[in-house]
Amino acid sequence: MTEDSAFKTFEKAAWEDKASRYDNTWGLVSTQAIPHITQFAKPEMSVLDVGCGPGHLCAALKRVGVSAVMGCDYSGNMVKIASGNYPEISFRQEDAGMLSFSSESFDFVTLNYVLLHVEDQEKALLEAARVLKKGGLLLYTTWLAPTESPGLALMFAPVKEFADLTVIPPAPDIFTFAHFEVAKTFLSHNGFTDISSKTLQTHWEVSGGEEFFQAVQAGTRIGGTIDLQKQTIKDKIKDSICSQIESFKQDSQYVIPTPSLLVSARKAL
């Protein structure tokens, strides 16, 4: 067994530490994609959700009539949370880049906001393709890059300006597959057809800068970067976020657009 890289070690430790915080922070936004994903489901499908988190997508798939649903996650704590939330569904710990499932096992494989947390995004997609039956459906969601996302720009700009970015292991470009043309080229070269995309108008709703900053800290890489800064730097990042968030105020709430990309493709017969 090969030793995990610094990237994988950091990601796994961060998820184990922050799994319990996900539902009330990033999960409030990522679950907005679920109704768009379940529209692709059919009762006769067998579905694998890679990077299942607390299990909400798996449960939604069950609710719309899918009979065979399984979820997996790299974080043991996430698997425990998902199993506690939905004991009637099977969840197990798996590495997205090295799934233990047999080839051509599932009709539908989903990766909901997973690719930005894996070291090799292409490998994760190829593993999803491997366990997918011929004619099966692959679907992933991911955040659009900060240049296209007011929410991510609000987070990333002050971190980039003030923080020491070397405090966590370097990552590949987490937004590579947030560009549809990149996804389309890669998937078509690897035996997929009917490749399409949809921009989802996902968003944060928070009471103010303090709540939003705490939510940002619950993230693994951006939150981990902030966690490891000196207090003076944390304060600068927080002050910047709290100042800039004012432009998103709507009545008593702050509504911050953080759009997502949904990509679907069918494995060739």
Contacts in CASP RR format, 6 or more apart in sequence:
PFRMAT RR
TARGET T0000
AUTHOR 0000-0000-0000
METHOD contacts of the structure
MODEL  1
MTEDSAFKTFEKAAWEDKASRYDNTWGLVSTQAIPHITQFAKPEMSVLDV
GCGPGHLCAALKRVGVSAVMGCDYSGNMVKIASGNYPEISFRQEDAGMLS
FSSESFDFVTLNYVLLHVEDQEKALLEAARVLKKGGLLLYTTWLAPTESP
GLALMFAPVKEFADLTVIPPAPDIFTFAHFEVAKTFLSHNGFTDISSKTL
QTHWEVSGGEEFFQAVQAGTRIGGTIDLQKQTIKDKIKDSICSQIESFKQ
DSQYVIPTPSLLVSARKAL
4 12 0 8 1.000
5 119 0 8 1.000
5 169 0 8 1.000
6 169 0 8 1.000
7 119 0 8 1.000
7 169 0 8 1.000
7 170 0 8 1.000
7 171 0 8 1.000
8 119 0 8 1.000
9 169 0 8 1.000
10 168 0 8 1.000
10 169 0 8 1.000
10 220 0 8 1.000
10 221 0 8 1.000
11 74 0 8 1.000
11 117 0 8 1.000
11 118 0 8 1.000
11 119 0 8 1.000
11 220 0 8 1.000
11 221 0 8 1.000
12 74 0 8 1.000
12 75 0 8 1.000
14 219 0 8 1.000
14 220 0 8 1.000
14 221 0 8 1.000
14 224 0 8 1.000
15 73 0 8 1.000
15 74 0 8 1.000
15 75 0 8 1.000
15 77 0 8 1.000
15 78 0 8 1.000
15 117 0 8 1.000
15 220 0 8 1.000
16 75 0 8 1.000
16 76 0 8 1.000
16 77 0 8 1.000
18 218 0 8 1.000
18 219 0 8 1.000
18 220 0 8 1.000
19 53 0 8 1.000
19 75 0 8 1.000
19 76 0 8 1.000
19 77 0 8 1.000
19 78 0 8 1.000
19 81 0 8 1.000
20 77 0 8 1.000
20 81 0 8 1.000
21 218 0 8 1.000
22 53 0 8 1.000
22 54 0 8 1.000
22 78 0 8 1.000
22 218 0 8 1.000
23 54 0 8 1.000
25 214 0 8 1.000
25 215 0 8 1.000
25 218 0 8 1.000
25 219 0 8 1.000
26 113 0 8 1.000
26 215 0 8 1.000
26 218 0 8 1.000
26 219 0 8 1.000
27 54 0 8 1.000
28 204 0 8 1.000
28 205 0 8 1.000
29 202 0 8 1.000
29 203 0 8 1.000
29 204 0 8 1.000
29 258 0 8 1.000
30 112 0 8 1.000
30 113 0 8 1.000
30 141 0 8 1.000
30 202 0 8 1.000
31 56 0 8 1.000
31 57 0 8 1.000
32 200 0 8 1.000
32 202 0 8 1.000
32 203 0 8 1.000
32 260 0 8 1.000
33 112 0 8 1.000
33 113 0 8 1.000
33 141 0 8 1.000
33 200 0 8 1.000
33 202 0 8 1.000
33 260 0 8 1.000
33 262 0 8 1.000
34 56 0 8 1.000
34 57 0 8 1.000
34 60 0 8 1.000
34 112 0 8 1.000
35 60 0 8 1.000
36 198 0 8 1.000
36 200 0 8 1.000
36 262 0 8 1.000
37 57 0 8 1.000
37 60 0 8 1.000
37 110 0 8 1.000
37 112 0 8 1.000
37 139 0 8 1.000
37 141 0 8 1.000
37 262 0 8 1.000
38 57 0 8 1.000
38 60 0 8 1.000
38 61 0 8 1.000
38 63 0 8 1.000
38 64 0 8 1.000
40 108 0 8 1.000
40 137 0 8 1.000
40 139 0 8 1.000
40 264 0 8 1.000
41 47 0 8 1.000
41 61 0 8 1.000
41 64 0 8 1.000
41 65 0 8 1.000
41 66 0 8 1.000
41 108 0 8 1.000
42 66 0 8 1.000
43 65 0 8 1.000
43 66 0 8 1.000
43 67 0 8 1.000
44 67 0 8 1.000
44 107 0 8 1.000
45 66 0 8 1.000
45 68 0 8 1.000
45 107 0 8 1.000
45 108 0 8 1.000
45 137 0 8 1.000
46 67 0 8 1.000
46 68 0 8 1.000
46 69 0 8 1.000
46 70 0 8 1.000
46 105 0 8 1.000
46 106 0 8 1.000
46 107 0 8 1.000
46 108 0 8 1.000
47 58 0 8 1.000
47 61 0 8 1.000
47 66 0 8 1.000
47 68 0 8 1.000
47 69 0 8 1.000
47 70 0 8 1.000
47 106 0 8 1.000
47 107 0 8 1.000
47 108 0 8 1.000
47 109 0 8 1.000
47 110 0 8 1.000
48 70 0 8 1.000
48 71 0 8 1.000
48 72 0 8 1.000
48 101 0 8 1.000
48 105 0 8 1.000
48 106 0 8 1.000
48 108 0 8 1.000
48 109 0 8 1.000
48 110 0 8 1.000
48 131 0 8 1.000
49 55 0 8 1.000
49 57 0 8 1.000
49 58 0 8 1.000
49 61 0 8 1.000
49 69 0 8 1.000
49 70 0 8 1.000
49 71 0 8 1.000
49 72 0 8 1.000
49 109 0 8 1.000
49 110 0 8 1.000
49 111 0 8 1.000
49 112 0 8 1.000
50 71 0 8 1.000
50 72 0 8 1.000
50 94 0 8 1.000
50 96 0 8 1.000
50 99 0 8 1.000
50 109 0 8 1.000
50 110 0 8 1.000
50 111 0 8 1.000
50 114 0 8 1.000
50 124 0 8 1.000
50 128 0 8 1.000
51 71 0 8 1.000
51 72 0 8 1.000
51 73 0 8 1.000
51 74 0 8 1.000
51 78 0 8 1.000
51 96 0 8 1.000
51 111 0 8 1.000
51 112 0 8 1.000
51 114 0 8 1.000
52 58 0 8 1.000
52 71 0 8 1.000
52 72 0 8 1.000
52 73 0 8 1.000
52 78 0 8 1.000
52 79 0 8 1.000
52 82 0 8 1.000
52 91 0 8 1.000
52 112 0 8 1.000
53 73 0 8 1.000
53 75 0 8 1.000
53 78 0 8 1.000
53 81 0 8 1.000
53 82 0 8 1.000
54 78 0 8 1.000
54 81 0 8 1.000
54 82 0 8 1.000
54 85 0 8 1.000
55 71 0 8 1.000
55 81 0 8 1.000
55 82 0 8 1.000
55 85 0 8 1.000
55 86 0 8 1.000
55 89 0 8 1.000
55 91 0 8 1.000
56 85 0 8 1.000
57 110 0 8 1.000
57 112 0 8 1.000
58 69 0 8 1.000
58 70 0 8 1.000
58 71 0 8 1.000
58 82 0 8 1.000
58 86 0 8 1.000
58 89 0 8 1.000
58 91 0 8 1.000
59 85 0 8 1.000
59 86 0 8 1.000
59 89 0 8 1.000
61 69 0 8 1.000
62 69 0 8 1.000
62 86 0 8 1.000
62 88 0 8 1.000
62 89 0 8 1.000
66 108 0 8 1.000
69 89 0 8 1.000
69 90 0 8 1.000
70 89 0 8 1.000
70 90 0 8 1.000
70 91 0 8 1.000
70 92 0 8 1.000
71 82 0 8 1.000
71 89 0 8 1.000
71 90 0 8 1.000
71 91 0 8 1.000
71 92 0 8 1.000
72 79 0 8 1.000
72 91 0 8 1.000
72 92 0 8 1.000
72 93 0 8 1.000
72 94 0 8 1.000
72 99 0 8 1.000
73 79 0 8 1.000
73 82 0 8 1.000
73 91 0 8 1.000
73 93 0 8 1.000
73 94 0 8 1.000
74 93 0 8 1.000
74 94 0 8 1.000
74 95 0 8 1.000
74 96 0 8 1.000
74 117 0 8 1.000
75 93 0 8 1.000
76 93 0 8 1.000
79 91 0 8 1.000
79 92 0 8 1.000
79 93 0 8 1.000
82 89 0 8 1.000
82 91 0 8 1.000
83 89 0 8 1.000
83 91 0 8 1.000
94 100 0 8 1.000
94 101 0 8 1.000
96 111 0 8 1.000
96 114 0 8 1.000
96 118 0 8 1.000
96 124 0 8 1.000
96 127 0 8 1.000
96 128 0 8 1.000
97 118 0 8 1.000
97 120 0 8 1.000
97 123 0 8 1.000
97 124 0 8 1.000
97 127 0 8 1.000
98 127 0 8 1.000
99 127 0 8 1.000
99 128 0 8 1.000
99 130 0 8 1.000
99 131 0 8 1.000
101 131 0 8 1.000
102 131 0 8 1.000
103 130 0 8 1.000
103 131 0 8 1.000
104 130 0 8 1.000
104 131 0 8 1.000
104 132 0 8 1.000
104 133 0 8 1.000
104 134 0 8 1.000
105 131 0 8 1.000
105 133 0 8 1.000
106 131 0 8 1.000
106 132 0 8 1.000
106 133 0 8 1.000
106 136 0 8 1.000
107 132 0 8 1.000
107 133 0 8 1.000
107 136 0 8 1.000
107 137 0 8 1.000
108 132 0 8 1.000
108 136 0 8 1.000
108 137 0 8 1.000
108 138 0 8 1.000
108 139 0 8 1.000
109 128 0 8 1.000
109 129 0 8 1.000
109 131 0 8 1.000
109 132 0 8 1.000
109 137 0 8 1.000
109 138 0 8 1.000
109 139 0 8 1.000
110 139 0 8 1.000
110 140 0 8 1.000
111 124 0 8 1.000
111 125 0 8 1.000
111 128 0 8 1.000
111 139 0 8 1.000
111 140 0 8 1.000
111 141 0 8 1.000
112 140 0 8 1.000
112 141 0 8 1.000
113 141 0 8 1.000
113 142 0 8 1.000
113 143 0 8 1.000
113 260 0 8 1.000
114 124 0 8 1.000
114 140 0 8 1.000
115 121 0 8 1.000
115 124 0 8 1.000
115 125 0 8 1.000
115 140 0 8 1.000
115 142 0 8 1.000
115 174 0 8 1.000
115 176 0 8 1.000
115 177 0 8 1.000
116 142 0 8 1.000
116 143 0 8 1.000
116 174 0 8 1.000
116 175 0 8 1.000
117 174 0 8 1.000
117 220 0 8 1.000
117 221 0 8 1.000
118 124 0 8 1.000
119 171 0 8 1.000
119 172 0 8 1.000
120 172 0 8 1.000
121 172 0 8 1.000
121 176 0 8 1.000
121 177 0 8 1.000
122 186 0 8 1.000
125 138 0 8 1.000
125 140 0 8 1.000
125 177 0 8 1.000
125 186 0 8 1.000
125 187 0 8 1.000
125 190 0 8 1.000
126 190 0 8 1.000
128 138 0 8 1.000
128 140 0 8 1.000
129 138 0 8 1.000
129 190 0 8 1.000
129 191 0 8 1.000
129 192 0 8 1.000
129 267 0 8 1.000
132 138 0 8 1.000
132 267 0 8 1.000
133 267 0 8 1.000
134 267 0 8 1.000
134 268 0 8 1.000
134 269 0 8 1.000
135 266 0 8 1.000
135 267 0 8 1.000
135 268 0 8 1.000
135 269 0 8 1.000
136 266 0 8 1.000
136 267 0 8 1.000
137 264 0 8 1.000
137 265 0 8 1.000
137 266 0 8 1.000
137 267 0 8 1.000
138 187 0 8 1.000
138 192 0 8 1.000
138 264 0 8 1.000
138 265 0 8 1.000
138 266 0 8 1.000
138 267 0 8 1.000
139 262 0 8 1.000
139 263 0 8 1.000
139 264 0 8 1.000
139 265 0 8 1.000
140 177 0 8 1.000
140 262 0 8 1.000
140 263 0 8 1.000
141 200 0 8 1.000
141 260 0 8 1.000
141 261 0 8 1.000
141 262 0 8 1.000
141 263 0 8 1.000
142 175 0 8 1.000
142 177 0 8 1.000
142 178 0 8 1.000
142 260 0 8 1.000
142 261 0 8 1.000
143 149 0 8 1.000
143 152 0 8 1.000
143 175 0 8 1.000
143 178 0 8 1.000
143 258 0 8 1.000
143 259 0 8 1.000
143 260 0 8 1.000
143 261 0 8 1.000
144 152 0 8 1.000
144 175 0 8 1.000
144 178 0 8 1.000
144 199 0 8 1.000
144 259 0 8 1.000
144 260 0 8 1.000
144 261 0 8 1.000
145 152 0 8 1.000
145 175 0 8 1.000
145 178 0 8 1.000
145 179 0 8 1.000
146 152 0 8 1.000
146 153 0 8 1.000
146 155 0 8 1.000
146 156 0 8 1.000
146 157 0 8 1.000
147 153 0 8 1.000
148 259 0 8 1.000
149 257 0 8 1.000
149 258 0 8 1.000
149 259 0 8 1.000
150 248 0 8 1.000
150 256 0 8 1.000
150 257 0 8 1.000
150 258 0 8 1.000
151 204 0 8 1.000
151 256 0 8 1.000
151 257 0 8 1.000
151 258 0 8 1.000
152 258 0 8 1.000
154 212 0 8 1.000
154 241 0 8 1.000
154 244 0 8 1.000
154 245 0 8 1.000
154 248 0 8 1.000
154 256 0 8 1.000
155 216 0 8 1.000
155 222 0 8 1.000
155 241 0 8 1.000
156 222 0 8 1.000
157 240 0 8 1.000
157 244 0 8 1.000
158 236 0 8 1.000
158 237 0 8 1.000
158 240 0 8 1.000
158 241 0 8 1.000
158 244 0 8 1.000
159 165 0 8 1.000
159 222 0 8 1.000
159 225 0 8 1.000
159 226 0 8 1.000
159 237 0 8 1.000
161 240 0 8 1.000
162 229 0 8 1.000
162 233 0 8 1.000
162 236 0 8 1.000
162 237 0 8 1.000
162 240 0 8 1.000
163 225 0 8 1.000
163 226 0 8 1.000
163 229 0 8 1.000
163 233 0 8 1.000
163 237 0 8 1.000
164 228 0 8 1.000
164 229 0 8 1.000
164 233 0 8 1.000
165 225 0 8 1.000
167 224 0 8 1.000
167 225 0 8 1.000
167 228 0 8 1.000
167 229 0 8 1.000
168 221 0 8 1.000
168 224 0 8 1.000
168 225 0 8 1.000
168 228 0 8 1.000
171 221 0 8 1.000
174 221 0 8 1.000
176 182 0 8 1.000
177 183 0 8 1.000
177 186 0 8 1.000
177 263 0 8 1.000
178 261 0 8 1.000
180 197 0 8 1.000
180 261 0 8 1.000
180 263 0 8 1.000
183 195 0 8 1.000
183 197 0 8 1.000
183 263 0 8 1.000
184 195 0 8 1.000
184 197 0 8 1.000
187 195 0 8 1.000
187 263 0 8 1.000
187 265 0 8 1.000
188 195 0 8 1.000
191 267 0 8 1.000
191 268 0 8 1.000
192 265 0 8 1.000
192 266 0 8 1.000
192 267 0 8 1.000
192 268 0 8 1.000
193 265 0 8 1.000
193 266 0 8 1.000
193 268 0 8 1.000
194 264 0 8 1.000
194 265 0 8 1.000
194 266 0 8 1.000
195 263 0 8 1.000
195 264 0 8 1.000
195 265 0 8 1.000
196 263 0 8 1.000
196 264 0 8 1.000
196 265 0 8 1.000
197 261 0 8 1.000
197 262 0 8 1.000
197 263 0 8 1.000
197 264 0 8 1.000
198 261 0 8 1.000
198 262 0 8 1.000
199 259 0 8 1.000
199 260 0 8 1.000
199 261 0 8 1.000
199 262 0 8 1.000
200 259 0 8 1.000
200 260 0 8 1.000
200 261 0 8 1.000
200 262 0 8 1.000
201 257 0 8 1.000
201 259 0 8 1.000
202 258 0 8 1.000
202 259 0 8 1.000
202 260 0 8 1.000
203 255 0 8 1.000
203 256 0 8 1.000
203 257 0 8 1.000
203 258 0 8 1.000
203 259 0 8 1.000
204 212 0 8 1.000
204 215 0 8 1.000
204 254 0 8 1.000
204 255 0 8 1.000
204 256 0 8 1.000
204 258 0 8 1.000
205 253 0 8 1.000
205 254 0 8 1.000
205 255 0 8 1.000
205 256 0 8 1.000
206 212 0 8 1.000
206 215 0 8 1.000
206 245 0 8 1.000
206 253 0 8 1.000
206 254 0 8 1.000
206 256 0 8 1.000
207 252 0 8 1.000
207 253 0 8 1.000
207 254 0 8 1.000
208 242 0 8 1.000
208 245 0 8 1.000
208 254 0 8 1.000
209 241 0 8 1.000
209 242 0 8 1.000
209 245 0 8 1.000
209 254 0 8 1.000
210 242 0 8 1.000
212 241 0 8 1.000
212 242 0 8 1.000
212 245 0 8 1.000
212 254 0 8 1.000
212 256 0 8 1.000
213 237 0 8 1.000
213 238 0 8 1.000
213 241 0 8 1.000
213 242 0 8 1.000
216 222 0 8 1.000
216 223 0 8 1.000
216 226 0 8 1.000
216 241 0 8 1.000
217 223 0 8 1.000
217 224 0 8 1.000
217 226 0 8 1.000
217 227 0 8 1.000
226 234 0 8 1.000
226 237 0 8 1.000
229 237 0 8 1.000
245 254 0 8 1.000
245 256 0 8 1.000
248 254 0 8 1.000
248 255 0 8 1.000
248 256 0 8 1.000
END
